[in-house]
Amino acid sequence: MLAGATHARRLRGVVGLCVTAVLTLAPTASNAGDRPFIATTSAAAEEDDDAVWSLETVFQRAGPVRSIGLAAEYAFNPTDSVQLEFMHARDREAGESERGFGLEYKHLFNHIARDGYGIGVVVAVDVSRPSGGGWQASEWNAVVPVTFDLGSPTSRLHLNLGLSKPRQAPRAWTGSVGFEHEVAKRTVLFAEAAHTGDGRLLHGGVRYWAQRERLAIDLSLQRLQSDGVRRQGFVFGLGWYDL
């Protein structure tokens, strides 16, 4: 009986770790999605993003699972960019950990400042290494992001539809919706809901621009659900832009 309970706890921990890893690495769930979102990618072309770098780091807690991610992005021009992300996640309850890398390319087909909406395509591949294992390709993703200006560049709605193929699992449709609105000078509220395979995500919080368009601080709450297991926690992020 005790052995069965221990096995069940370990299984729940592994499920939670996998969900968090997916929501951290995959572009349908990370900047991956674009910060401050976890799972939602923006299709808004920033007109001053021409041969510039950005650097983002994010720490997440969801129940016993802790993860940290670091992403470097290079924008060739306002509509084309590539991003490399590193992630490390650990489940303290199950004693399991995983490291991974994600490589993402994004192309936008139009300029939101001109048309009032933006549409693009994102393709990405992830490799990961679970504790006690070796490096292996873990997932590929393709996402179509659409972003609408809601009467102002400081108020935007983001819709994502994608296809994900995890290793040793069937292909699955993914989707998310995100909203952001500047409520005060340098202060943006945001929220998103996402469906990733059998996982669900609710996430929302505040972004504060310590230096407008240069340095951002994010603080938010999240709730994850997979196979009936729910985990709640927080997200803390820092972003440096136009480097």
ZALOKOL-766567 format. One record per residue (C-alpha): x negated, y negated, z. Coordinates in Angstrom, 3 decimals, m for minus. Last residue first. Example, Ala and Ser with C-alpha at 12.3 -4.5 7.8 and 13.67 -1.06 7.14 Angstrom:
BEGIN
<atom><px>m13.670</px><py>1.060</py><pz>7.140</pz></atom>
<atom><px>m12.300</px><py>4.500</py><pz>7.800</pz></atom>
***
This chain:
BEGIN
<atom><px>m20.658</px><py>m45.512</py><pz>m26.937</pz></atom>
<atom><px>m17.159</px><py>m46.595</py><pz>m27.908</pz></atom>
<atom><px>m15.591</px><py>m44.714</py><pz>m24.989</pz></atom>
<atom><px>m16.417</px><py>m43.421</py><pz>m21.495</pz></atom>
<atom><px>m13.765</px><py>m41.253</py><pz>m19.840</pz></atom>
<atom><px>m13.327</px><py>m40.096</py><pz>m16.246</pz></atom>
<atom><px>m10.834</px><py>m37.492</py><pz>m15.101</pz></atom>
<atom><px>m9.069</px><py>m36.156</py><pz>m12.029</pz></atom>
<atom><px>m6.339</px><py>m33.525</py><pz>m12.294</pz></atom>
<atom><px>m4.117</px><py>m32.237</py><pz>m9.518</pz></atom>
<atom><px>m2.492</px><py>m29.014</py><pz>m8.409</pz></atom>
<atom><px>0.414</px><py>m26.649</py><pz>m8.682</pz></atom>
<atom><px>0.476</px><py>m22.986</py><pz>m9.598</pz></atom>
<atom><px>3.480</px><py>m20.900</py><pz>m10.512</pz></atom>
<atom><px>3.511</px><py>m17.162</py><pz>m11.265</pz></atom>
<atom><px>6.584</px><py>m15.883</py><pz>m13.128</pz></atom>
<atom><px>4.529</px><py>m14.473</py><pz>m15.981</pz></atom>
<atom><px>2.862</px><py>m17.879</py><pz>m16.468</pz></atom>
<atom><px>3.644</px><py>m21.256</py><pz>m14.870</pz></atom>
<atom><px>1.483</px><py>m24.337</py><pz>m14.440</pz></atom>
<atom><px>2.310</px><py>m27.529</py><pz>m12.530</pz></atom>
<atom><px>0.197</px><py>m30.662</py><pz>m12.817</pz></atom>
<atom><px>m0.465</px><py>m33.905</py><pz>m10.949</pz></atom>
<atom><px>m2.431</px><py>m36.903</py><pz>m12.230</pz></atom>
<atom><px>m5.392</px><py>m39.249</py><pz>m11.755</pz></atom>
<atom><px>m7.271</px><py>m40.739</py><pz>m14.704</pz></atom>
<atom><px>m10.065</px><py>m43.339</py><pz>m14.689</pz></atom>
<atom><px>m10.973</px><py>m45.071</py><pz>m17.963</pz></atom>
<atom><px>m14.157</px><py>m46.862</py><pz>m19.077</pz></atom>
<atom><px>m14.583</px><py>m48.599</py><pz>m22.448</pz></atom>
<atom><px>m11.261</px><py>m49.568</py><pz>m24.060</pz></atom>
<atom><px>m10.681</px><py>m52.118</py><pz>m21.241</pz></atom>
<atom><px>m13.166</px><py>m51.669</py><pz>m18.405</pz></atom>
<atom><px>m11.753</px><py>m50.098</py><pz>m15.243</pz></atom>
<atom><px>m8.904</px><py>m48.947</py><pz>m17.486</pz></atom>
<atom><px>m6.513</px><py>m47.123</py><pz>m15.172</pz></atom>
<atom><px>m4.705</px><py>m43.997</py><pz>m16.297</pz></atom>
<atom><px>m1.740</px><py>m42.741</py><pz>m14.264</pz></atom>
<atom><px>0.004</px><py>m39.424</py><pz>m13.788</pz></atom>
<atom><px>1.856</px><py>m36.580</py><pz>m15.445</pz></atom>
<atom><px>1.723</px><py>m32.865</py><pz>m16.170</pz></atom>
<atom><px>4.206</px><py>m30.054</py><pz>m16.680</pz></atom>
<atom><px>2.715</px><py>m26.930</py><pz>m18.252</pz></atom>
<atom><px>4.173</px><py>m23.608</py><pz>m19.316</pz></atom>
<atom><px>2.322</px><py>m20.419</py><pz>m20.238</pz></atom>
<atom><px>3.503</px><py>m17.418</py><pz>m22.278</pz></atom>
<atom><px>1.769</px><py>m18.707</py><pz>m25.419</pz></atom>
<atom><px>1.188</px><py>m22.397</py><pz>m24.704</pz></atom>
<atom><px>4.319</px><py>m24.455</py><pz>m24.043</pz></atom>
<atom><px>3.722</px><py>m28.054</py><pz>m23.035</pz></atom>
<atom><px>5.341</px><py>m30.931</py><pz>m21.149</pz></atom>
<atom><px>3.701</px><py>m34.342</py><pz>m20.918</pz></atom>
<atom><px>3.631</px><py>m37.519</py><pz>m18.824</pz></atom>
<atom><px>1.789</px><py>m40.839</py><pz>m18.900</pz></atom>
<atom><px>1.646</px><py>m44.129</py><pz>m16.983</pz></atom>
<atom><px>m0.881</px><py>m46.713</py><pz>m18.196</pz></atom>
<atom><px>m2.554</px><py>m49.454</py><pz>m16.123</pz></atom>
<atom><px>m5.005</px><py>m51.952</py><pz>m17.691</pz></atom>
<atom><px>m2.539</px><py>m54.837</py><pz>m17.126</pz></atom>
<atom><px>0.739</px><py>m53.346</py><pz>m15.978</pz></atom>
<atom><px>3.245</px><py>m50.707</py><pz>m17.106</pz></atom>
<atom><px>1.383</px><py>m49.500</py><pz>m20.188</pz></atom>
<atom><px>3.399</px><py>m46.596</py><pz>m21.558</pz></atom>
<atom><px>2.497</px><py>m43.022</py><pz>m22.463</pz></atom>
<atom><px>4.624</px><py>m40.068</py><pz>m23.575</pz></atom>
<atom><px>3.721</px><py>m36.483</py><pz>m24.402</pz></atom>
<atom><px>5.446</px><py>m33.550</py><pz>m26.085</pz></atom>
<atom><px>3.901</px><py>m30.122</py><pz>m26.510</pz></atom>
<atom><px>4.014</px><py>m27.078</py><pz>m28.717</pz></atom>
<atom><px>2.491</px><py>m23.675</py><pz>m29.285</pz></atom>
<atom><px>3.437</px><py>m20.854</py><pz>m31.613</pz></atom>
<atom><px>1.791</px><py>m17.526</py><pz>m30.868</pz></atom>
<atom><px>m0.517</px><py>m15.151</py><pz>m32.725</pz></atom>
<atom><px>m0.793</px><py>m11.717</py><pz>m31.144</pz></atom>
<atom><px>m3.330</px><py>m10.919</py><pz>m28.424</pz></atom>
<atom><px>m6.735</px><py>m9.232</py><pz>m28.431</pz></atom>
<atom><px>m8.543</px><py>m12.590</py><pz>m28.646</pz></atom>
<atom><px>m6.136</px><py>m15.526</py><pz>m28.534</pz></atom>
<atom><px>m4.556</px><py>m16.703</py><pz>m31.802</pz></atom>
<atom><px>m2.794</px><py>m20.072</py><pz>m31.480</pz></atom>
<atom><px>m0.468</px><py>m21.873</py><pz>m33.882</pz></atom>
<atom><px>0.517</px><py>m25.490</py><pz>m33.431</pz></atom>
<atom><px>3.180</px><py>m28.149</py><pz>m33.066</pz></atom>
<atom><px>2.401</px><py>m31.394</py><pz>m31.275</pz></atom>
<atom><px>4.591</px><py>m34.451</py><pz>m30.604</pz></atom>
<atom><px>3.288</px><py>m37.725</py><pz>m29.133</pz></atom>
<atom><px>5.395</px><py>m40.739</py><pz>m28.147</pz></atom>
<atom><px>3.748</px><py>m44.125</py><pz>m27.701</pz></atom>
<atom><px>4.146</px><py>m47.342</py><pz>m25.705</pz></atom>
<atom><px>1.095</px><py>m49.642</py><pz>m25.512</pz></atom>
<atom><px>0.915</px><py>m49.884</py><pz>m29.311</pz></atom>
<atom><px>4.408</px><py>m51.468</py><pz>m29.174</pz></atom>
<atom><px>7.841</px><py>m50.849</py><pz>m30.682</pz></atom>
<atom><px>7.790</px><py>m47.172</py><pz>m29.801</pz></atom>
<atom><px>4.664</px><py>m46.349</py><pz>m31.820</pz></atom>
<atom><px>5.029</px><py>m42.742</py><pz>m32.950</pz></atom>
<atom><px>2.430</px><py>m39.953</py><pz>m32.868</pz></atom>
<atom><px>2.417</px><py>m36.627</py><pz>m34.748</pz></atom>
<atom><px>m0.087</px><py>m33.835</py><pz>m34.076</pz></atom>
<atom><px>m0.296</px><py>m30.711</py><pz>m36.299</pz></atom>
<atom><px>m2.299</px><py>m28.028</py><pz>m34.502</pz></atom>
<atom><px>m4.469</px><py>m25.074</py><pz>m35.518</pz></atom>
<atom><px>m6.052</px><py>m22.906</py><pz>m32.839</pz></atom>
<atom><px>m8.669</px><py>m20.210</py><pz>m32.482</pz></atom>
<atom><px>m9.323</px><py>m18.076</py><pz>m29.414</pz></atom>
<atom><px>m11.812</px><py>m16.047</py><pz>m27.375</pz></atom>
<atom><px>m14.901</px><py>m15.584</py><pz>m29.524</pz></atom>
<atom><px>m17.242</px><py>m13.661</py><pz>m27.249</pz></atom>
<atom><px>m20.027</px><py>m14.281</py><pz>m24.772</pz></atom>
<atom><px>m20.773</px><py>m11.404</py><pz>m22.433</pz></atom>
<atom><px>m19.119</px><py>m10.012</py><pz>m19.346</pz></atom>
<atom><px>m19.587</px><py>m9.820</py><pz>m15.573</pz></atom>
<atom><px>m17.796</px><py>m13.113</py><pz>m14.998</pz></atom>
<atom><px>m15.929</px><py>m14.130</py><pz>m18.139</pz></atom>
<atom><px>m17.844</px><py>m15.652</py><pz>m21.061</pz></atom>
<atom><px>m15.965</px><py>m17.795</py><pz>m23.539</pz></atom>
<atom><px>m15.925</px><py>m18.923</py><pz>m27.156</pz></atom>
<atom><px>m13.321</px><py>m21.317</py><pz>m28.529</pz></atom>
<atom><px>m12.374</px><py>m22.331</py><pz>m32.079</pz></atom>
<atom><px>m10.592</px><py>m25.477</py><pz>m33.185</pz></atom>
<atom><px>m8.534</px><py>m26.972</py><pz>m35.994</pz></atom>
<atom><px>m6.627</px><py>m30.260</py><pz>m35.707</pz></atom>
<atom><px>m4.345</px><py>m31.775</py><pz>m38.339</pz></atom>
<atom><px>m2.920</px><py>m35.257</py><pz>m38.672</pz></atom>
<atom><px>0.114</px><py>m37.521</py><pz>m38.516</pz></atom>
<atom><px>0.445</px><py>m41.133</py><pz>m37.415</pz></atom>
<atom><px>3.415</px><py>m43.445</py><pz>m36.953</pz></atom>
<atom><px>4.096</px><py>m47.182</py><pz>m37.188</pz></atom>
<atom><px>2.796</px><py>m47.225</py><pz>m40.757</pz></atom>
<atom><px>m0.012</px><py>m49.787</py><pz>m40.673</pz></atom>
<atom><px>m1.201</px><py>m49.538</py><pz>m37.053</pz></atom>
<atom><px>m0.562</px><py>m45.778</py><pz>m37.149</pz></atom>
<atom><px>m3.099</px><py>m45.256</py><pz>m39.918</pz></atom>
<atom><px>m2.705</px><py>m42.218</py><pz>m42.176</pz></atom>
<atom><px>m3.793</px><py>m38.625</py><pz>m42.780</pz></atom>
<atom><px>m5.629</px><py>m37.994</py><pz>m39.526</pz></atom>
<atom><px>m8.381</px><py>m35.361</py><pz>m39.396</pz></atom>
<atom><px>m9.513</px><py>m33.577</py><pz>m36.236</pz></atom>
<atom><px>m12.305</px><py>m31.013</py><pz>m35.780</pz></atom>
<atom><px>m12.731</px><py>m29.045</py><pz>m32.560</pz></atom>
<atom><px>m15.445</px><py>m26.876</py><pz>m31.011</pz></atom>
<atom><px>m14.725</px><py>m25.272</py><pz>m27.638</pz></atom>
<atom><px>m17.204</px><py>m23.768</py><pz>m25.196</pz></atom>
<atom><px>m16.501</px><py>m21.440</py><pz>m22.299</pz></atom>
<atom><px>m17.326</px><py>m20.324</py><pz>m18.799</pz></atom>
<atom><px>m15.241</px><py>m17.972</py><pz>m16.684</pz></atom>
<atom><px>m14.922</px><py>m17.079</py><pz>m13.021</pz></atom>
<atom><px>m13.263</px><py>m14.393</py><pz>m10.901</pz></atom>
<atom><px>m13.331</px><py>m14.024</py><pz>m7.100</pz></atom>
<atom><px>m9.578</px><py>m13.396</py><pz>m7.098</pz></atom>
<atom><px>m8.680</px><py>m16.030</py><pz>m4.512</pz></atom>
<atom><px>m11.446</px><py>m18.464</py><pz>m5.428</pz></atom>
<atom><px>m10.462</px><py>m18.475</py><pz>m9.105</pz></atom>
<atom><px>m13.258</px><py>m20.209</py><pz>m10.985</pz></atom>
<atom><px>m13.284</px><py>m22.238</py><pz>m14.192</pz></atom>
<atom><px>m16.201</px><py>m23.675</py><pz>m16.204</pz></atom>
<atom><px>m15.587</px><py>m25.639</py><pz>m19.402</pz></atom>
<atom><px>m17.791</px><py>m27.146</py><pz>m22.119</pz></atom>
<atom><px>m16.352</px><py>m29.219</py><pz>m24.970</pz></atom>
<atom><px>m17.657</px><py>m30.180</py><pz>m28.415</pz></atom>
<atom><px>m15.615</px><py>m32.672</py><pz>m30.440</pz></atom>
<atom><px>m15.487</px><py>m33.678</py><pz>m34.091</pz></atom>
<atom><px>m13.824</px><py>m36.754</py><pz>m35.588</pz></atom>
<atom><px>m12.201</px><py>m38.014</py><pz>m38.777</pz></atom>
<atom><px>m9.513</px><py>m40.708</py><pz>m39.140</pz></atom>
<atom><px>m11.032</px><py>m43.847</py><pz>m37.561</pz></atom>
<atom><px>m14.519</px><py>m43.038</py><pz>m38.922</pz></atom>
<atom><px>m17.236</px><py>m40.475</py><pz>m38.160</pz></atom>
<atom><px>m15.841</px><py>m40.276</py><pz>m34.623</pz></atom>
<atom><px>m18.112</px><py>m38.227</py><pz>m32.345</pz></atom>
<atom><px>m16.678</px><py>m36.508</py><pz>m29.286</pz></atom>
<atom><px>m18.423</px><py>m35.147</py><pz>m26.187</pz></atom>
<atom><px>m16.369</px><py>m33.093</py><pz>m23.734</pz></atom>
<atom><px>m17.115</px><py>m31.971</py><pz>m20.161</pz></atom>
<atom><px>m14.745</px><py>m29.709</py><pz>m18.275</pz></atom>
<atom><px>m14.388</px><py>m28.633</py><pz>m14.665</pz></atom>
<atom><px>m12.128</px><py>m25.932</py><pz>m13.308</pz></atom>
<atom><px>m10.841</px><py>m24.870</py><pz>m9.921</pz></atom>
<atom><px>m8.247</px><py>m22.122</py><pz>m9.463</pz></atom>
<atom><px>m6.926</px><py>m21.397</py><pz>m5.973</pz></atom>
<atom><px>m3.685</px><py>m23.313</py><pz>m6.664</pz></atom>
<atom><px>m4.260</px><py>m25.410</py><pz>m9.771</pz></atom>
<atom><px>m7.204</px><py>m27.781</py><pz>m9.392</pz></atom>
<atom><px>m8.669</px><py>m29.670</py><pz>m12.313</pz></atom>
<atom><px>m11.811</px><py>m31.762</py><pz>m12.811</pz></atom>
<atom><px>m12.231</px><py>m33.741</py><pz>m16.041</pz></atom>
<atom><px>m15.175</px><py>m35.241</py><pz>m17.885</pz></atom>
<atom><px>m15.014</px><py>m37.317</py><pz>m21.046</pz></atom>
<atom><px>m17.702</px><py>m38.754</py><pz>m23.312</pz></atom>
<atom><px>m17.022</px><py>m40.839</py><pz>m26.420</pz></atom>
<atom><px>m19.293</px><py>m41.500</py><pz>m29.367</pz></atom>
<atom><px>m19.038</px><py>m44.027</py><pz>m32.209</pz></atom>
<atom><px>m19.622</px><py>m43.943</py><pz>m35.983</pz></atom>
<atom><px>m16.430</px><py>m45.937</py><pz>m36.694</pz></atom>
<atom><px>m13.727</px><py>m45.921</py><pz>m34.014</pz></atom>
<atom><px>m12.699</px><py>m49.592</py><pz>m34.264</pz></atom>
<atom><px>m9.436</px><py>m48.789</py><pz>m36.085</pz></atom>
<atom><px>m8.246</px><py>m46.294</py><pz>m33.492</pz></atom>
<atom><px>m6.201</px><py>m43.761</py><pz>m35.451</pz></atom>
<atom><px>m3.230</px><py>m42.484</py><pz>m33.453</pz></atom>
<atom><px>m2.478</px><py>m38.809</py><pz>m34.054</pz></atom>
<atom><px>m2.798</px><py>m37.938</py><pz>m30.371</pz></atom>
<atom><px>m3.332</px><py>m34.409</py><pz>m29.087</pz></atom>
<atom><px>m1.279</px><py>m33.048</py><pz>m26.189</pz></atom>
<atom><px>m2.248</px><py>m30.285</py><pz>m23.768</pz></atom>
<atom><px>m4.280</px><py>m31.935</py><pz>m21.038</pz></atom>
<atom><px>m3.304</px><py>m35.555</py><pz>m21.595</pz></atom>
<atom><px>m5.389</px><py>m38.519</py><pz>m20.414</pz></atom>
<atom><px>m7.193</px><py>m37.588</py><pz>m22.525</pz></atom>
<atom><px>m6.668</px><py>m36.061</py><pz>m25.929</pz></atom>
<atom><px>m5.547</px><py>m32.518</py><pz>m26.081</pz></atom>
<atom><px>m8.864</px><py>m31.305</py><pz>m26.170</pz></atom>
<atom><px>m8.477</px><py>m33.046</py><pz>m25.478</pz></atom>
<atom><px>m6.715</px><py>m30.115</py><pz>m23.972</pz></atom>
<atom><px>m3.722</px><py>m27.890</py><pz>m24.290</pz></atom>
<atom><px>m2.977</px><py>m27.503</py><pz>m27.936</pz></atom>
<atom><px>m6.612</px><py>m28.381</py><pz>m28.394</pz></atom>
<atom><px>m7.510</px><py>m25.280</py><pz>m26.401</pz></atom>
<atom><px>m10.122</px><py>m25.516</py><pz>m23.694</pz></atom>
<atom><px>m8.453</px><py>m26.740</py><pz>m20.523</pz></atom>
<atom><px>m4.924</px><py>m25.359</py><pz>m20.954</pz></atom>
<atom><px>m6.368</px><py>m22.033</py><pz>m22.073</pz></atom>
<atom><px>m8.726</px><py>m21.869</py><pz>m19.113</pz></atom>
<atom><px>m5.927</px><py>m22.791</py><pz>m16.715</pz></atom>
<atom><px>m3.675</px><py>m20.065</py><pz>m18.105</pz></atom>
<atom><px>m6.492</px><py>m17.502</py><pz>m17.935</pz></atom>
<atom><px>m7.343</px><py>m18.420</py><pz>m14.366</pz></atom>
<atom><px>m3.714</px><py>m18.156</py><pz>m13.253</pz></atom>
<atom><px>m3.362</px><py>m14.741</py><pz>m14.860</pz></atom>
<atom><px>m6.619</px><py>m13.611</py><pz>m13.227</pz></atom>
<atom><px>m5.363</px><py>m14.757</py><pz>m9.840</pz></atom>
<atom><px>m2.032</px><py>m12.998</py><pz>m10.268</pz></atom>
<atom><px>m3.888</px><py>m9.783</py><pz>m11.122</pz></atom>
<atom><px>m6.175</px><py>m10.138</py><pz>m8.113</pz></atom>
<atom><px>m3.179</px><py>m10.613</py><pz>m5.817</pz></atom>
<atom><px>m1.461</px><py>m7.581</py><pz>m7.326</pz></atom>
<atom><px>m4.591</px><py>m5.447</py><pz>m6.885</pz></atom>
<atom><px>m4.820</px><py>m6.460</py><pz>m3.228</pz></atom>
<atom><px>m1.158</px><py>m5.579</py><pz>m2.705</pz></atom>
<atom><px>m1.674</px><py>m2.181</py><pz>m4.301</pz></atom>
<atom><px>m4.748</px><py>m1.478</py><pz>m2.188</pz></atom>
<atom><px>m2.811</px><py>m2.377</py><pz>0.965</pz></atom>
<atom><px>0.000</px><py>0.000</py><pz>0.000</pz></atom>
***
